[in-house]
Amino acid sequence: LMDWWNKAIENGSHWSLPYYWENWQMELVSFSKAFYVDGKLAGCYGSDFNYGDFKSKLSSFGDFETGCFTLVDRNYNVIFPPVAYNGQLMIEDKDLIKLISNTPSSGSITFESDDKGTRRFHSSLHLCNGWIMIANVDHDEVLLPVYRYGRFVLFILAIVLVGSILISIGLSYSITAPIFKIIDSFKAAARGNLKTRINTHTHDELDYLTDSFNMFMETIEQLISDLKVQEEKLSK
């Protein structure tokens, strides 16, 4: 038990691995720090922390179904969890832990690995006591919101595309239909049907064309009628 005091003297301060203290019947993590007076070692002071409460709080972290936290000490020994967390296997490869944890003490980094055919993201953060917290989660679950957003964007684009096509068809029909009707009326008039009139009202420039056509046909019909009257008078 005095080993962590000795290590505090050797290193200046020391955090122990979790251990079970029979007298208190609980798991503890102990911290010790050497202090000096006039440059000479005066002693060590320490504090004990309830590791059970710590595990409970750490186990409640995380919003990912396939993710978990791993806590290691400065020698890359796994502190939490000892075996598994929510059915998720922990990182067992010590070289991988070193690779993930090889980051500046003041920052974090995201690292991607292939764990037995499953792509996973790992992120590490150095704590002030020298421990390293590692979060790892399945690659697909991390990108699931991106996939959902992508599908939503594609759905919106599809709706916009279909709407644009329908609007284009509607506008095309609203323009071409009156034009084809005017053309048919000209053909009917050319075949001698002087009663031909155009009843299309588009409220645009085409109305001017149809009104002019109707006026022209009325003028022609009146001229033909007057010619027939004159012809009847001459025949008498």
C-alpha positions as CSV (number, residue, x, y, z in Angstrom):
1,L,0.0,0.0,0.0
2,M,2.9,2.4,0.7
3,D,4.0,1.9,-2.9
4,W,2.0,4.9,-4.1
5,W,3.6,7.1,-1.4
6,N,7.0,5.9,-2.5
7,K,6.2,6.7,-6.1
8,A,5.0,10.2,-5.0
9,I,8.5,10.8,-3.5
10,E,10.1,9.5,-6.7
11,N,7.9,11.4,-9.2
12,G,6.7,14.3,-7.1
13,S,3.1,13.1,-7.3
14,H,1.3,9.8,-8.1
15,W,-2.2,8.5,-8.9
16,S,-2.7,4.8,-8.0
17,L,-4.6,2.3,-10.0
18,P,-8.0,1.3,-8.6
19,Y,-7.7,-1.1,-5.7
20,Y,-10.0,-2.6,-3.1
21,W,-9.5,-1.4,0.5
22,E,-10.8,-4.1,2.9
23,N,-11.1,-1.7,5.9
24,W,-13.6,0.5,4.1
25,Q,-14.9,-2.3,1.9
26,M,-14.8,-0.2,-1.3
27,E,-12.8,0.4,-4.4
28,L,-10.5,3.4,-4.1
29,V,-8.1,5.5,-6.2
30,S,-5.5,7.3,-4.2
31,F,-3.5,10.4,-5.0
32,S,-0.3,11.4,-3.2
33,K,2.1,14.3,-3.5
34,A,5.4,15.0,-2.0
35,F,6.0,18.4,-0.4
36,Y,9.3,20.0,0.5
37,V,10.5,22.6,3.0
38,D,13.7,24.5,2.2
39,G,14.4,22.1,-0.6
40,K,14.2,19.1,1.6
41,L,11.5,16.4,1.5
42,A,9.1,17.0,4.4
43,G,6.6,14.3,3.7
44,C,3.7,13.3,1.5
45,Y,0.0,14.0,1.7
46,G,-2.7,12.1,-0.1
47,S,-6.4,11.7,-0.8
48,D,-8.6,8.7,-1.4
49,F,-11.4,8.8,-3.9
50,N,-14.4,6.4,-4.2
51,Y,-13.7,4.6,-7.5
52,G,-17.2,3.0,-7.4
53,D,-18.9,6.4,-7.7
54,F,-16.5,7.4,-10.4
55,K,-17.2,4.3,-12.4
56,S,-20.9,4.9,-12.1
57,K,-20.7,8.4,-13.4
58,L,-18.3,7.5,-16.2
59,S,-20.6,4.6,-17.2
60,S,-23.4,7.1,-17.7
61,F,-21.6,9.2,-20.2
62,G,-22.1,8.9,-23.9
63,D,-24.9,9.1,-26.4
64,F,-23.7,6.4,-28.8
65,E,-25.1,2.9,-28.8
66,T,-21.8,1.4,-30.1
67,G,-19.4,3.6,-28.2
68,C,-17.7,3.5,-24.9
69,F,-15.0,5.2,-22.8
70,T,-11.7,3.7,-21.8
71,L,-9.5,5.3,-19.2
72,V,-5.8,4.5,-19.0
73,D,-2.9,5.7,-16.9
74,R,0.3,7.2,-18.1
75,N,1.7,3.7,-18.6
76,Y,-1.3,2.8,-20.8
77,N,-2.7,0.4,-18.2
78,V,-6.5,0.2,-18.5
79,I,-8.2,1.7,-15.5
80,F,-11.8,1.8,-16.7
81,P,-13.6,-0.4,-17.6
82,P,-11.8,-3.6,-16.6
83,V,-13.6,-5.9,-19.1
84,A,-16.5,-4.5,-21.0
85,Y,-19.0,-1.7,-21.0
86,N,-22.6,-2.1,-22.2
87,G,-21.6,-5.2,-24.1
88,Q,-18.9,-3.4,-26.0
89,L,-15.4,-4.9,-26.0
90,M,-12.6,-2.6,-24.9
91,I,-9.5,-1.7,-26.7
92,E,-7.1,-4.6,-25.9
93,D,-4.2,-3.8,-28.2
94,K,-1.7,-1.8,-26.1
95,D,0.1,-0.6,-29.2
96,L,-3.2,0.8,-30.5
97,I,-3.8,2.5,-27.1
98,K,-0.4,4.1,-27.4
99,L,-1.0,5.3,-30.9
100,I,-4.4,6.8,-30.0
101,S,-3.0,8.4,-26.8
102,N,0.1,9.9,-28.5
103,T,-1.3,13.4,-28.6
104,P,-0.3,16.7,-27.0
105,S,-1.3,16.9,-23.3
106,S,-3.4,20.0,-23.9
107,G,-5.4,18.7,-26.8
108,S,-7.3,15.8,-28.4
109,I,-7.2,14.0,-31.7
110,T,-9.5,11.8,-33.7
111,F,-8.1,8.6,-35.1
112,E,-9.7,6.0,-37.3
113,S,-8.9,2.3,-37.1
114,D,-10.2,-1.0,-38.5
115,D,-11.1,-3.2,-35.5
116,K,-11.7,-6.8,-36.8
117,G,-13.5,-5.6,-39.9
118,T,-15.4,-2.8,-38.1
119,R,-14.3,0.8,-38.7
120,R,-14.2,2.8,-35.5
121,F,-13.4,6.3,-34.5
122,H,-11.2,7.0,-31.5
123,S,-10.7,10.3,-29.7
124,S,-8.3,10.8,-26.8
125,L,-7.9,13.5,-24.1
126,H,-5.1,13.9,-21.6
127,L,-6.3,14.6,-18.1
128,C,-4.4,16.8,-15.7
129,N,-3.4,13.8,-13.5
130,G,-1.7,12.1,-16.4
131,W,-4.5,9.7,-17.2
132,I,-5.8,9.5,-20.7
133,M,-9.5,9.2,-21.6
134,I,-10.3,7.4,-24.9
135,A,-13.7,7.5,-26.5
136,N,-14.3,5.0,-29.3
137,V,-17.4,4.5,-31.4
138,D,-18.5,2.7,-34.5
139,H,-17.7,4.6,-37.7
140,D,-21.3,4.2,-39.2
141,E,-22.9,5.5,-36.0
142,V,-20.8,8.6,-36.0
143,L,-21.7,9.3,-39.6
144,L,-25.4,8.3,-39.2
145,P,-26.6,11.9,-38.8
146,V,-24.6,12.8,-42.0
147,Y,-26.3,10.0,-43.8
148,R,-29.7,11.1,-42.6
149,Y,-29.0,14.7,-43.6
150,G,-27.8,13.5,-47.0
151,R,-30.9,11.5,-47.6
152,F,-33.0,14.5,-46.5
153,V,-31.2,16.8,-48.9
154,L,-31.6,14.3,-51.7
155,F,-35.3,14.0,-50.9
156,I,-35.7,17.8,-51.0
157,L,-33.8,18.0,-54.2
158,A,-36.0,15.3,-55.8
159,I,-39.1,17.3,-54.7
160,V,-37.7,20.5,-56.2
161,L,-36.8,18.7,-59.4
162,V,-40.2,17.2,-59.8
163,G,-41.9,20.5,-58.9
164,S,-39.7,22.3,-61.5
165,I,-40.6,19.8,-64.2
166,L,-44.4,20.1,-63.4
167,I,-44.2,23.9,-63.4
168,S,-42.3,23.9,-66.7
169,I,-44.9,21.6,-68.2
170,G,-47.7,23.8,-66.9
171,L,-46.1,27.0,-68.2
172,S,-45.4,25.3,-71.5
173,Y,-49.0,24.2,-71.9
174,S,-50.4,27.6,-70.9
175,I,-48.3,29.2,-73.7
176,T,-48.5,26.6,-76.4
177,A,-52.1,25.6,-76.1
178,P,-53.5,29.0,-77.1
179,I,-51.0,29.3,-79.9
180,F,-52.1,25.9,-81.3
181,K,-55.7,27.0,-81.0
182,I,-55.0,30.2,-83.0
183,I,-53.2,28.2,-85.7
184,D,-56.2,25.8,-85.9
185,S,-58.5,28.9,-86.3
186,F,-56.4,30.3,-89.1
187,K,-56.5,26.9,-90.9
188,A,-60.3,26.8,-90.5
189,A,-60.6,30.3,-91.9
190,A,-58.4,29.4,-94.8
191,R,-60.8,26.5,-95.7
192,G,-63.6,29.1,-95.9
193,N,-65.2,28.9,-92.5
194,L,-65.9,32.6,-92.0
195,K,-67.7,32.0,-88.7
196,T,-64.4,31.0,-87.1
197,R,-63.6,32.9,-84.0
198,I,-61.1,32.5,-81.2
199,N,-62.4,32.6,-77.6
200,T,-59.1,32.1,-75.9
201,H,-58.4,34.7,-73.1
202,T,-54.8,34.5,-71.9
203,H,-54.6,38.1,-70.4
204,D,-51.3,38.7,-72.3
205,E,-50.1,39.6,-75.8
206,L,-52.0,36.7,-77.3
207,D,-55.3,38.4,-76.4
208,Y,-54.3,41.2,-78.8
209,L,-53.6,38.7,-81.5
210,T,-56.9,36.9,-81.0
211,D,-58.9,40.1,-80.9
212,S,-57.2,41.2,-84.2
213,F,-58.0,37.9,-85.8
214,N,-61.7,38.0,-84.7
215,M,-62.0,41.6,-86.0
216,F,-60.4,40.5,-89.3
217,M,-62.8,37.6,-89.6
218,E,-65.8,39.9,-88.8
219,T,-64.6,42.3,-91.5
220,I,-64.1,39.6,-94.1
221,E,-67.5,38.1,-93.2
222,Q,-69.2,41.5,-93.6
223,L,-67.4,42.2,-96.9
224,I,-68.6,38.8,-98.3
225,S,-72.1,39.5,-97.1
226,D,-72.1,42.9,-98.7
227,L,-70.8,41.4,-102.0
228,K,-73.6,38.9,-102.0
229,V,-76.2,41.6,-101.5
230,Q,-74.7,43.7,-104.4
231,E,-74.6,40.6,-106.6
232,E,-78.3,39.9,-105.9
233,K,-79.1,43.5,-106.8
234,L,-77.2,43.3,-110.0
235,S,-78.8,40.0,-111.0
236,K,-82.3,41.7,-110.8
